[in-house]
Amino acid sequence: MFVYSVALIARAAGQDAGTVLESFENNFDRGTTTIKIQVLNDSLHFPSASMDALYLKALDYLVTNDQTLQSDPAAPSLALIAVKLAGGAKVPQAAAPLWKLFNLQADSPVRVAILGALGQIGEQDPTVVGEMNDWLVSEDNLHEAGNAVDIPVLTACVTALGELRDQSSFPALFTATLEGYPPATTSAAAAALAAVKGSLKDHLIAVIRGSRIADKLPALAMAMAQSAMPDADKAAVASAALQVGLDSTVDSAALTNELNALRFQALKDLAALKWGAATGLVIANFERTLDEYTRGLDAVDDLLDAIDALGAMGTHEAAVRLTLYLDLIHTSTQSGQPTDDRIVSAVIANLSSLGDRVALENLLYTQYLNYSDAVKKAAREAVDELTAQAPQN
């Protein structure tokens, strides 16, 4: 074999680049698998000659003859050298055949090598990047369902996606960070996630709107944990989470609970931000929560959070909605229905903090109904604060 290699180099040394390439291609075509490996290795002795076509030919050979090569013990070695050379040379057209070969291969080291090569050249083919994302999602789903996955291959995939840094990879990588893989794989996924280009706000909103339900609350938590993220961006993520929590419907009780957890946390985050621009969503959440509380589906604490969120909005619209609710409570009280002091007190406290005179009449009327002394005292204090203000135009 060494004699063959030296003879090949000697014959090719005096030829121009085009003829050198043709010689290598011809020798690759006619050689056995072992000779094909040597031909590919010998191509490294001619750095001035572009061997892209040779490497593409090798990849095409591996894909086209996959069935035959499965019984050839030298085939994995051929695949490894072909993949390594195509990736090292950054052959732009190699991404698609490399991905085809990945899907045909069962050999883990070869698949790892393919992903390593794709990390160098995959950006040339967005379709391949999308298919890599889809493959990672499918592996995450298999793992979540309790099935075994090839951890070295999966780790190579997240590493490659991190090298490519494509924005489309964020949701799949985010899921991988949460899936409970071994620490090295999780760390690789986190590093890849941090390397992805684009707006973190937009990426997290995409996860909240499009990824599996289990990923949505962690995406919201990530946004709120970013000290450098502007409040406007955090509010955009929280608003998207609240909208998804309100709009989504699922059949599973467990998934419904997860969506409710997302909804209630997003509400608390918007309240903490005092983001008045979200008043419409906060009102919609209040309507839903009040209905669910009335039907016994939500705890009183959920309704209290919904009331407090309205108070945190600092808007006239929020004051109007709380005033209407206080009027409804008055009607129920007058008809002899029991009233929860915690709820009435929360409404009064938040109307007081809003400081909008739209509430004045209903706060005054509190004194005439059968409420506790503590509730009446809070209402009087709220009236005093409102009447002490200059009249609104």
N, C-alpha and C positions, 0 to 999 in steps of 0.2 A: 504494500500500500504506500509506503514511503517513497519507493521508486516511482510509482505512478504519479504521486503528488509532485515530485521534483521535475519529472518530465513535463507535466502539464505547465508548471510555472516557467520552465525553460522555453517551451514553445510559444507561450503567451507573452514573454517579456518584451519581445521586439514589436509587438502588434499595437495598434492604436486602441483607444478605450472601447470603441464600438465592437471591434473584432474580438477583443478580450472577452467582453460580455457574451458575444455569440458563442465563443468557444466554451465558456463555462456553462451556458444554457444547454448546448448540445451534449456536453459530457454529463450534465445532470440528467438529461432525458434518457440517455442510454445506459446509465449506471444502475447497479443494484442499490438497495437501500443503504448499504454500508458505503458504497462509492458516492452516493448522493450526499451523505454526511461529510465525506472528505472534500468533495467539491465545494460545499458551502464553507467549510473551514478554510480551504485554500483561497477563497475569495477575499479573505482578510489581508492577503499579501499584496493586494492591488488597491490601496486606499484612494488612488487618483481616478480609478474607474468606477462609475456609478453602477452598482450591482442591484439597483432597485428591482429591475425586471426579473433578475434571477431569484430574488427573495419572494417576489409575488408568485413566480412560477412554482417555487417550493410550497408555498402555502396553498396554492390551487391544487397541486398534486396531493397534498395531505387531505384536503377537503374532498376532492373527487374520488380518491381511492380509500376512503375511510374504512369501508367494509373489508376490503382486502388486507389493509394494513393492520387490522385488529389482531391477526394471527402472526404478525411479524415482530419478533422480539426487539428488533432495532428501530422500530417505528417511533417509540417515545423519544429516543435520542435524536432522530431526524426532526421530530416536531420541536424539541427544545432548541436545537440550533437554529432552525428556520425562524422560530418566533423571536429568539434573542437577536438575530441579525436584522430582522425586519423592524423590530422596536429600536434597536441601537442606531440604525440608519434613518429612523424616523420617516419611513416610507409612507407618504400621505395616503396612498390608495390601499394600504394594508389593513386599515381598521375593520372594514367589512369582512374580508376573508378570515381575519383573526377571530372575529366574533362568531363566524360560522364554525370555525374549528373548535372554539370554546364549547359550543353547544353539542358538538359531536364527540368531544373527548370525555372519557371517564377518568383519565389519569390525573390525579390531584396536582403533582408537580408541573405537568404541562399546563393545566388550567391556571395555576398560579403565575407561571411565566407569561401566559397570554395576557392576563390582566395587567401584569407589570408592563408589557409592551403597549397595551392600550392606554395605560397611564401616560405614556410618552407621546402617543400619536392620536388618541381617540378624539381630541378636539377637532380633528379634521372631518369628523363624521358625526353630526349631531344625532342622527338616527341611532347610531351605535351607542352613544351616551344614553339616550332614552331607553334602549333595550337593557343596558347595564343597570339603570335605575329600576326597571321593571323586574329584572332578575333578583336584585337585592330585596325588593319588596316581597317577592314570592318566597324567598328564603326566610325573611322575617316572619311571614305568615306561617310557614312550615314550623319554624321554631316555636312560635306562639302556641301552635296546636300540639306541641309536645313531640314533634318529629326531630330526628337527628339531622344536622346540617354539617357540611364540611367546613370547619372553622378556619383552617388555613386559606381555603379558597375565598371564603366570605371576607376574611381580613384583607386579602389581596384586593378584593373588589372595592371595599371602602377606601383603602389606601389609593387605589387608582382614581377613584372618583374625587378624592381630595386633591390629587395632582392635576386633574382636569379642571376643577373649580367651577364647573358649570352650575348656573343657578337652578336648573331643573333638578339637580341632585339633592337639594336641601331636604325635602320631605322624606325621601328614602333614608338618607343618612341620619336624620333626626330620629326616625323610628328605630334605627339600628342602635343608637345610643341608649335607648330605653328597654331594649329587648332582653337584657340580662345575659349577654354573652360573656365569655371569660374577660377578665380585666384588660388584657392586651388588645383584644378586639374592640371592646368598648372605648378604650383610649384612642385607638386608631380612628374609630368612627367620629369621636368628638373632635379630634384634630382635623379630620377631613371636613367636618361641619364648619369649623371655624375658618377654614380656607376658602369656602364657597364664596364666590363674588356676589355682589348685589346688596340690597337693603335688608337688614335683619328684620325690620318691621314687616316688610312685604313677605319675606320668607315665612315668618311666624303666622301671619294672616293666612297664607296659603296652606299651612299645616292645619290651622284651625278650621278652615273651610273645606279642605279636601282630604285630609288624612283620616286614619281610623279614629274612632271616638277616644280610645285610650291615650292618644297622643295630644289631644286638644288642650286638656288642662295643663300638662307639662309645658306646652308651648306658651300658654298664657303666663305661667309662672316664670319662664325664662325671660319674657319681656319685662315683667315687673322687677326682676332681679338685676336688670341692666342699669347700673348707676349712670352710665354715660348716655343712655337713651333719653331723648327729650320727652317731656310729659305728653306732648301731642302725639308722638309715636306710640307711647304706652297706651294712651286713650284709644287710639285707632285699633290696636290689638284687642284691648278689652271690649271695645264696642263690637268688633267682629265676633268675639267669643259670646257676648250676650245675645247677639242676633242669631248665631247658630244655635245657642241653647233654647231660644224662643221658637225658632222655626223648625227644628229637626223633630221628626217623629220616628220612633222605633218600636218594635214589638216586644223586645226583651225588657223585663223589669230592671235587670242589672244595668243595661245600657241607658235606660231612662234615668236611673239614679246617677250615672256618670254625666249625662247631659245636664241634669239639675245641678250637680256639683259645679260644673263649668259655668252655668248661668249665675248661680249665687256668688261664686268667687269673682266673676267678671263684674257683677253688680257692686261688690264691696270695693273692687279696685277702682271703678269709676267714681264711687263715692269718696274714696280716699284722695283721688285726684281732683275732686270737686269740678268735674268736667261737665259744665252746663250744656255744652253742645250735644251731649248724649241724653238730654231730657226726654226726647221722644221715646227712645229705647227704654229708659228707666220707667216711664209711665206705662209702656206696654208690659214691662215686667211686673209692675204693680198690679195691673189689671189681671194678669195671669195668676199671680200669687194670691191675690184676694179671692179669686174664684176657687183656686185649689184649697185655700185655707177654709173657705166656706163649706167646701165638699169634704173636708177632713183629710185632704191629701198632703197638705203642708203643715209644718209645725208653726206655732205662733212666732217663734224666733225668725222664721223666714219672712213672715209678714212684717215684723218689726224692722228687719234689714231693708225690706222694700220701702218702708216709710222713711227710714233714715236716709236712704239713697236719694229719695225725692228732696228731702231737706238739704242735702249736700249739693244739689244742683244749682241753688241760688238763683232760680229763674221764676218769672211770673207764672209760666205754664205749670211748674211744679207746685206753686202755691195754690193755683186754681184747683188742681187735682186733689190736693190734700184738703182744701176747703170743702169741696164736694163730698169727700169721704167723711169729713166731720159732720156735715149736714146729714148724711146717711146714718151715721151713728146716732145723731140726735133723734132721727125719726124712729129708729129701732128702740131707743131708750124710752121714748114717749109711749110706744106701744107695749111697754112692759117686758121687752126682751132683755136678757142679761147682757151686760157689757163688760168686757175685759179691761180693767183699769190700765193695764200695761199698754194696750193699743191706743186708748184715748189719750193717755199721757204722752205717748210717742208722737201722735199727730199734733197735739198742742205744742210740744217742745219744738218740733220741726217747723211748724207755722211761725212760732216765735223767732226761730233763727232765720227764717226767710224774710221776716219783717215786711211782708206785703199786706197792705190794708184790705186786700180782697177778702181776707180772713176775718176782719173785724166783727162783722155781724154774727157769724157763727161762733166766734170765741165769746162774745157777749152772751149769747143764748145759752151757753154752757151753764151759767149761773142759775138758770131757771129749772134745770132738770135734775133728776135724782142720781147725781154723780157723787163720788166720795169727796170729802173735804179737800183731800190732796189734789184731786183733779180740778176742782173749782178754784183752788188757790193758784194753780199753774195757769189756768185760763185768765184769771184776773191779772196776774203778772204780765202775761202776754198782751192783754188789752192795754195795760198801762204803758208798756213799751211802744206799742203801735200808736197810741194816742199822743205820746210824747214827741213823736216825729212831726216834722212839718208836713202839712197836707200835700198829697201828691197831685200833680196836674193831670 
